Every structure is written in C-alpha cells, then in structure tokens.
Amino acid sequence: MKIAIMNYSGNVGKSTIARHLFAPRIKNSEFISVESINADEDDLDIIRGKQFGAIQEQLMTTVNSVIVDVGASNVEIV
C-alpha cells in the first residue's frame, strides 16, 4: 500500500495525519517526508520535491507499505 498525503495549503494537518494516524496503524511501513521549509531535525529521511526520481524509485522498489508526507512547499514540484 502506498499513501501520499498532500495539500496545496500549509498547516492543515498533513504531517500530523501521516505520523500519528497512518504510521502507527500500518505495520512495517516506511515514512518519506518530502519537505524543504518545515524540516524537523528528527526527520532522517527527508527528500525534496525536485528529487522526484529518488522518490519514484523508492516507491517502486519497496515491498513494504509507504507513507509519503508531501509538504505544501513541494506540492507543485512533485
């Protein structure tokens, strides 16, 4: 299962939903944060929207479920 959470607006709860609703309930899921402005120091796997090839490759090659949190600053780029 691959889930992308995105919205053109910021501060609507995308990251909260991704981290606290989906991630704990989907066993063995990978979490990808596509963010450039609000990047937390906790986010070890941060990818920027302009790195679309890396995102696509990770989505296509993973056998686990993936949750992609796309920050508003990267929606148009992706």
C-alpha positions as CSV (number, residue, x, y, z in Angstrom):
1,M,0.0,0.0,0.0
2,K,1.3,3.4,-0.9
3,I,-0.3,6.5,0.6
4,A,0.6,10.1,-0.3
5,I,-0.7,12.9,1.9
6,M,-0.6,16.3,0.2
7,N,-2.4,19.7,0.1
8,Y,-1.6,23.0,-1.5
9,S,-2.0,24.7,1.8
10,G,0.2,24.6,4.8
11,N,-0.8,24.0,8.4
12,V,-3.8,21.7,7.6
13,G,-2.5,18.6,9.5
14,K,-0.8,16.6,6.7
15,S,2.2,15.6,8.8
16,T,0.0,15.0,11.9
17,I,-2.2,12.6,10.0
18,A,0.8,10.9,8.3
19,R,2.8,10.4,11.6
20,H,0.2,9.9,14.2
21,L,-2.8,8.4,12.3
22,F,-1.4,6.3,9.4
23,A,2.2,5.4,10.5
24,P,1.2,3.6,13.8
25,R,-1.6,1.7,12.2
26,I,0.2,0.4,9.1
27,K,2.6,-2.3,10.1
28,N,6.2,-2.2,8.8
29,S,5.5,1.0,6.8
30,E,8.3,3.3,5.6
31,F,7.8,7.1,6.1
32,I,9.1,9.6,3.5
33,S,8.9,13.3,4.2
34,V,9.1,15.5,1.1
35,E,9.8,18.8,2.7
36,S,12.1,21.8,2.3
37,I,10.7,24.5,4.6
38,N,9.4,22.9,7.8
39,A,12.0,20.1,8.0
40,D,12.4,18.9,11.6
41,E,15.8,17.7,12.9
42,D,14.0,14.4,13.7
43,D,13.3,13.7,10.0
44,L,16.2,11.4,8.9
45,D,14.7,10.5,5.6
46,I,13.9,14.0,4.1
47,I,13.6,14.3,0.3
48,R,12.9,17.5,-1.6
49,G,10.3,17.6,-4.4
50,K,12.9,18.2,-7.0
51,Q,14.4,14.8,-6.2
52,F,11.3,13.1,-7.8
53,G,13.4,10.3,-9.4
54,A,14.6,9.2,-5.9
55,I,11.0,9.3,-4.6
56,Q,9.7,7.3,-7.5
57,E,12.5,4.7,-7.3
58,Q,11.9,4.2,-3.6
59,L,8.1,3.8,-4.1
60,M,8.6,1.3,-6.9
61,T,11.3,-0.8,-5.3
62,T,9.9,-1.1,-1.8
63,V,7.9,-4.2,-0.8
64,N,6.6,-2.6,2.4
65,S,3.9,0.0,2.7
66,V,5.0,3.6,2.2
67,I,3.5,6.8,3.6
68,V,4.6,9.9,1.8
69,D,4.1,13.3,3.5
70,V,4.4,16.0,0.9
71,G,4.8,19.4,2.4
72,A,3.0,22.3,0.8
73,S,6.2,23.9,-0.3
74,N,6.8,20.9,-2.6
75,V,3.4,20.0,-3.9
76,E,3.8,21.9,-7.2
77,I,7.3,20.4,-7.8
78,V,6.1,16.8,-7.3
